[in-house]
Amino acid sequence: MRGSINDCVGEYEQRDIVHTVRYQGQVIVIDHVPAEVCTLCGDILFKAETVRRIEDIIRTRTAPSQLVPLYEYA
């Protein structure tokens, strides 16, 4: 599929990505999320079922499989 942002000529390819969400003051990092990623501009598209699964993970927030350090830019 062709890119859709600002007439980008890149094409989307299936990849697993790391998706980060800030929810209720917490940073939630989800690894191995399936996505369509533009090879040129990096635009990311999720399928509806992927979005629903991300929402389930955020809503239930069971114990994480790993803990990662969080650094402040400031």
C-alpha positions as CSV (number, residue, x, y, z in Angstrom):
1,M,0.0,0.0,0.0
2,R,1.3,3.5,-0.9
3,G,2.0,6.1,1.8
4,S,-0.8,8.5,2.5
5,I,0.9,11.4,4.4
6,N,1.8,14.6,2.4
7,D,1.9,12.6,-0.9
8,C,4.6,10.4,0.4
9,V,5.8,7.9,-2.2
10,G,6.9,5.3,0.3
11,E,5.1,2.0,0.7
12,Y,3.8,0.4,3.9
13,E,5.3,-2.9,5.1
14,Q,4.4,-5.2,8.0
15,R,6.6,-4.8,11.0
16,D,6.5,-5.4,14.7
17,I,7.1,-2.1,16.6
18,V,7.5,-0.8,20.1
19,H,4.4,1.3,21.0
20,T,4.5,3.8,23.8
21,V,1.4,5.4,25.5
22,R,1.0,7.8,28.3
23,Y,-2.1,6.9,30.3
24,Q,-3.3,8.4,33.6
25,G,0.2,9.7,34.3
26,Q,1.9,6.4,33.5
27,V,4.1,5.5,30.6
28,I,3.2,2.2,29.1
29,V,5.5,0.5,26.6
30,I,4.2,-2.4,24.5
31,D,6.7,-4.4,22.5
32,H,6.1,-6.5,19.4
33,V,3.0,-4.6,18.2
34,P,2.1,-5.5,14.6
35,A,1.8,-2.4,12.4
36,E,2.0,-1.2,8.8
37,V,5.0,1.2,8.7
38,C,5.8,3.4,5.7
39,T,9.3,2.7,4.4
40,L,10.0,6.3,3.6
41,C,8.3,8.6,6.1
42,G,7.8,6.1,9.0
43,D,4.0,6.7,9.3
44,I,2.4,3.9,11.3
45,L,-1.0,2.3,10.8
46,F,-2.7,-0.2,13.1
47,K,-5.5,-2.6,12.2
48,A,-8.7,-2.3,14.3
49,E,-8.0,-5.5,16.2
50,T,-4.6,-4.3,17.1
51,V,-6.0,-1.0,18.5
52,R,-8.5,-3.0,20.5
53,R,-5.7,-5.3,21.9
54,I,-3.6,-2.2,22.8
55,E,-6.7,-0.7,24.6
56,D,-7.2,-4.0,26.5
57,I,-3.5,-4.0,27.6
58,I,-3.8,-0.4,28.8
59,R,-7.1,-1.0,30.6
60,T,-6.1,-4.2,32.4
61,R,-2.5,-3.3,33.1
62,T,-1.4,-6.6,34.5
63,A,2.1,-7.1,35.8
64,P,4.6,-6.1,33.0
65,S,6.9,-8.7,31.6
66,Q,9.8,-6.4,32.0
67,L,10.7,-3.1,33.7
68,V,12.6,-0.5,31.7
69,P,14.4,2.7,32.8
70,L,12.7,6.0,32.1
71,Y,14.9,9.1,31.5
72,E,13.9,12.7,31.6
73,Y,15.0,14.8,28.7
74,A,15.1,18.0,30.7
